[in-house]
Amino acid sequence: MPAKIISITIPKGGVGKTTTAVNLAATLAVYEKRTLLIDTDTAGACALALGFTTEKIKGGLYEVFNFIQSFGQAVHRTELPQLDFVPANVRTPQMEDRIQRLSENRTMLRNTLRPLLPQYDYIIIDTPPTTRGLTMNVLASADSIIVPIKAGHFSLDAIDKLFKFIEHFREIANPSLKIEGILQTMYEANTKVTEITNRELTTRFKKYLFPLVVPKNTHLSEAAFYGKPAIMFNATSKGALAYMALAKHLIEKREQQSQTIAGVSGFSA
């Protein structure tokens, strides 16, 4: 079975996209799923969260899009045996302008990534806080989207914009693109903002909500500061356990879908 490609996307910053991408990828790897994390956000935060300083990076998405390297050549090994990583590796404004121009071809990522699909179970892609450019490349390649959201009015507005965009994008580029789920991050129970956000999410997006949340947890930010996923920094922290639960949920859901398809096709699961 080829890799399942999951995009971590919402057109808003500060809601835990990179934290979710890094920690979900790491926990899938801990569950012994062959996982590739790709950073398409030119800010390059995934590299820092995994401990990759500039001198440790030998290439990345920039080189792939410029046909300097293949995706396979841009892959970096991490401390987790089952987790590989492709950084954005955009270091200058000139490089950012160049990769943004190249991303106008929204099939670029899909075409260059195709040879790697048989090598992995999951490909997790962190995206910029926008629905244009590199994000469109990712959505053209992805099977599904995880939408991280922090409690608040602006996040709810961003979900509205994203869902309208996805409806349009299915028509023009990727009709099979699905919403994997909305993930509440930096969750603080018993606050008024959380109460209002929960009410709005339940009323308008209930079928998309994951049956779990990622609590506000200092170990998540501390782990990123030290260049490690939370599962390697403090495996018993609330943040690490939440992402373990998310990974388990996704794995079980995919296995159930696979068994259902096999049954319908007349094969034993």
C-alpha positions as CSV (number, residue, x, y, z in Angstrom):
1,M,0.0,0.0,0.0
2,P,1.5,3.4,-1.0
3,A,2.0,6.1,1.6
4,K,-1.0,8.1,2.9
5,I,-0.2,11.8,2.5
6,I,-1.6,14.0,5.2
7,S,-1.3,17.8,5.0
8,I,-1.3,19.9,8.2
9,T,-3.1,23.0,6.9
10,I,-5.0,26.1,8.0
11,P,-4.6,29.7,6.7
12,K,-3.5,31.0,10.1
13,G,-0.3,31.1,12.1
14,G,0.1,30.3,15.8
15,V,-2.3,27.4,16.0
16,G,0.2,24.5,16.2
17,K,0.7,23.4,12.6
18,T,4.4,22.7,12.9
19,T,4.1,21.3,16.4
20,T,1.4,18.9,15.1
21,A,3.4,18.0,12.0
22,V,6.6,17.2,13.9
23,N,5.0,15.4,16.8
24,L,2.5,13.4,14.7
25,A,5.2,12.3,12.4
26,A,7.4,11.3,15.3
27,T,4.7,9.3,17.1
28,L,3.7,7.5,13.9
29,A,7.4,6.5,13.7
30,V,7.3,5.3,17.3
31,Y,4.4,3.1,16.3
32,E,6.9,1.6,13.7
33,K,5.2,3.2,10.7
34,R,7.6,4.3,8.0
35,T,7.1,8.0,8.1
36,L,8.4,11.0,6.0
37,L,8.0,14.5,7.3
38,I,8.2,17.3,4.6
39,D,8.4,21.0,5.5
40,T,6.9,23.2,2.8
41,D,6.9,26.3,5.1
42,T,9.8,28.5,4.1
43,A,10.2,29.6,7.7
44,G,11.8,26.1,8.2
45,A,10.5,25.5,11.7
46,C,10.3,21.8,11.3
47,A,14.1,21.6,10.9
48,L,14.7,23.5,14.2
49,A,12.1,21.3,16.0
50,L,14.1,18.2,14.9
51,G,17.5,19.6,15.8
52,F,18.6,20.3,12.2
53,T,20.8,23.4,12.1
54,T,21.8,24.9,8.8
55,E,25.1,23.1,8.7
56,K,23.4,19.7,9.1
57,I,21.1,20.3,6.1
58,K,22.4,18.9,2.8
59,G,19.5,19.9,0.7
60,G,15.7,20.1,0.7
61,L,12.5,21.1,-1.0
62,Y,14.3,24.1,-2.7
63,E,16.8,21.7,-4.4
64,V,14.0,19.3,-5.4
65,F,11.9,22.0,-7.0
66,N,14.9,23.3,-8.9
67,F,15.8,19.8,-10.0
68,I,19.2,20.0,-8.3
69,Q,18.3,16.9,-6.2
70,S,15.7,14.2,-6.3
71,F,13.4,13.8,-3.3
72,G,15.4,10.7,-2.3
73,Q,18.6,12.7,-2.2
74,A,16.9,15.4,-0.1
75,V,15.9,13.0,2.6
76,H,17.5,13.3,6.0
77,R,17.6,10.6,8.6
78,T,16.5,11.5,12.1
79,E,17.1,10.1,15.6
80,L,14.0,7.9,15.2
81,P,14.8,4.9,12.9
82,Q,11.4,5.1,11.2
83,L,11.3,8.8,10.7
84,D,12.8,10.6,7.7
85,F,12.7,14.4,7.0
86,V,12.9,16.7,4.0
87,P,13.5,20.3,5.1
88,A,12.4,23.4,3.1
89,N,16.0,24.7,3.1
90,V,15.0,28.2,2.0
91,R,17.7,30.4,3.4
92,T,17.4,33.8,1.6
93,P,14.7,36.1,0.3
94,Q,15.9,35.3,-3.3
95,M,15.4,31.6,-2.6
96,E,12.0,32.2,-1.3
97,D,11.0,34.2,-4.3
98,R,12.3,31.5,-6.6
99,I,10.5,28.6,-4.9
100,Q,7.2,30.6,-4.7
101,R,7.4,31.1,-8.5
102,L,8.1,27.4,-9.1
103,S,5.2,26.5,-6.8
104,E,2.8,28.1,-9.3
105,N,3.0,24.8,-11.1
106,R,0.7,23.0,-8.5
107,T,1.7,19.5,-9.8
108,M,5.4,20.0,-9.0
109,L,5.3,18.4,-5.6
110,R,3.0,15.5,-6.7
111,N,5.2,14.6,-9.6
112,T,8.5,14.8,-7.8
113,L,7.2,13.0,-4.7
114,R,5.7,10.0,-6.6
115,P,8.8,7.8,-6.6
116,L,9.0,7.9,-2.8
117,L,5.4,6.7,-2.1
118,P,6.1,3.0,-1.9
119,Q,8.8,3.6,0.7
120,Y,6.6,5.0,3.4
121,D,3.4,4.3,5.3
122,Y,2.7,8.0,6.0
123,I,3.9,11.3,4.6
124,I,3.1,14.2,6.8
125,I,3.5,17.7,5.3
126,D,3.7,21.0,7.2
127,T,2.3,23.9,5.2
128,P,2.6,27.7,5.3
129,P,-0.3,29.7,6.9
130,T,-1.9,30.4,3.5
131,T,-3.9,28.6,0.9
132,R,-1.8,29.7,-2.0
133,G,1.6,28.7,-3.6
134,L,3.3,25.8,-1.8
135,T,0.1,24.9,0.1
136,M,-1.7,24.4,-3.2
137,N,1.1,22.0,-4.2
138,V,0.6,20.1,-1.0
139,L,-3.2,19.9,-1.4
140,A,-2.9,18.7,-4.9
141,S,-0.7,15.8,-3.6
142,A,-2.5,15.0,-0.3
143,D,-5.0,12.3,0.5
144,S,-6.4,14.2,3.5
145,I,-6.0,17.3,5.7
146,I,-5.6,17.7,9.5
147,V,-6.8,21.2,10.5
148,P,-5.2,22.3,13.8
149,I,-7.1,25.0,15.6
150,K,-6.5,27.1,18.8
151,A,-9.6,28.3,20.6
152,G,-10.6,31.7,19.3
153,H,-12.7,33.7,16.8
154,F,-9.9,34.1,14.3
155,S,-9.3,30.3,14.1
156,L,-13.0,29.7,13.5
157,D,-12.9,32.2,10.7
158,A,-9.8,30.5,9.2
159,I,-11.7,27.1,9.2
160,D,-14.5,28.7,7.3
161,K,-12.1,30.1,4.7
162,L,-10.2,26.8,4.4
163,F,-13.4,24.7,4.0
164,K,-14.6,27.0,1.2
165,F,-11.2,26.8,-0.4
166,I,-11.2,23.0,-0.2
167,E,-14.6,22.8,-1.9
168,H,-13.3,24.9,-4.8
169,F,-9.9,23.0,-4.9
170,R,-11.6,19.6,-5.2
171,E,-13.3,20.9,-8.4
172,I,-10.1,22.1,-10.0
173,A,-7.3,19.9,-8.8
174,N,-7.9,17.1,-6.3
175,P,-11.5,15.6,-6.1
176,S,-10.5,12.9,-3.7
177,L,-9.1,15.3,-1.0
178,K,-10.7,14.6,2.4
179,I,-10.8,16.3,5.7
180,E,-9.1,14.0,8.2
181,G,-10.3,16.0,11.1
182,I,-10.1,19.2,13.1
183,L,-7.6,19.0,15.9
184,Q,-7.9,21.4,18.9
185,T,-4.4,22.4,20.1
186,M,-3.1,24.4,23.0
187,Y,-6.4,23.3,24.6
188,E,-7.3,25.0,27.9
189,A,-10.4,23.6,29.6
190,N,-12.7,25.8,31.7
191,T,-12.1,29.1,29.9
192,K,-14.8,31.2,28.3
193,V,-13.0,31.3,24.9
194,T,-12.7,27.5,24.9
195,E,-16.4,27.1,25.8
196,I,-17.5,29.4,23.0
197,T,-15.1,27.7,20.5
198,N,-16.3,24.2,21.5
199,R,-19.9,25.3,21.0
200,E,-19.2,26.7,17.6
201,L,-17.2,23.7,16.5
202,T,-19.9,21.3,17.7
203,T,-22.6,23.2,16.0
204,R,-20.9,23.7,12.6
205,F,-18.2,21.1,12.3
206,K,-19.1,18.2,14.6
207,K,-18.5,15.4,12.1
208,Y,-15.0,16.7,11.5
209,L,-13.8,16.9,15.1
210,F,-11.2,14.5,16.4
211,P,-12.3,12.6,19.6
212,L,-9.3,14.1,21.4
213,V,-7.5,17.4,22.0
214,V,-3.9,18.4,22.5
215,P,-3.7,20.3,25.8
216,K,-1.6,23.4,26.4
217,N,1.6,21.9,27.6
218,T,5.0,23.5,28.2
219,H,6.8,20.3,27.3
220,L,5.8,20.7,23.7
221,S,7.5,24.1,23.4
222,E,10.5,23.0,25.5
223,A,11.0,19.9,23.3
224,A,11.1,22.1,20.2
225,F,13.6,24.4,21.9
226,Y,15.9,21.4,22.4
227,G,15.3,20.1,18.9
228,K,13.4,17.0,19.8
229,P,9.8,15.7,19.3
230,A,7.9,15.6,22.6
231,I,8.0,11.8,22.6
232,M,11.8,11.9,22.8
233,F,11.9,14.8,25.3
234,N,9.3,13.6,27.8
235,A,7.3,10.6,26.7
236,T,4.9,10.9,29.6
237,S,4.0,14.5,29.2
238,K,0.4,15.4,28.4
239,G,1.4,16.8,25.0
240,A,3.4,13.7,24.0
241,L,0.5,11.4,25.1
242,A,-2.0,13.4,23.1
243,Y,0.0,13.0,19.9
244,M,0.4,9.3,20.6
245,A,-3.4,9.1,20.9
246,L,-3.8,11.0,17.6
247,A,-1.3,8.7,15.8
248,K,-3.1,5.6,17.2
249,H,-6.4,7.0,16.1
250,L,-5.2,7.5,12.5
251,I,-3.6,4.1,12.3
252,E,-6.6,2.3,13.5
253,K,-8.9,4.3,11.2
254,R,-6.8,3.4,8.2
255,E,-6.6,-0.2,9.1
256,Q,-10.4,-0.4,9.5
257,Q,-10.8,1.3,6.1
258,S,-8.4,-1.2,4.5
259,Q,-10.3,-4.1,6.0
260,T,-13.6,-2.7,4.7
261,I,-12.2,-2.3,1.2
262,A,-10.7,-5.8,1.3
263,G,-14.0,-7.2,2.4
264,V,-16.0,-5.4,-0.3
265,S,-13.5,-6.6,-2.9
266,G,-13.9,-10.2,-1.8
267,F,-10.5,-10.7,-0.2
268,S,-9.8,-11.6,3.4
269,A,-8.5,-8.7,5.5
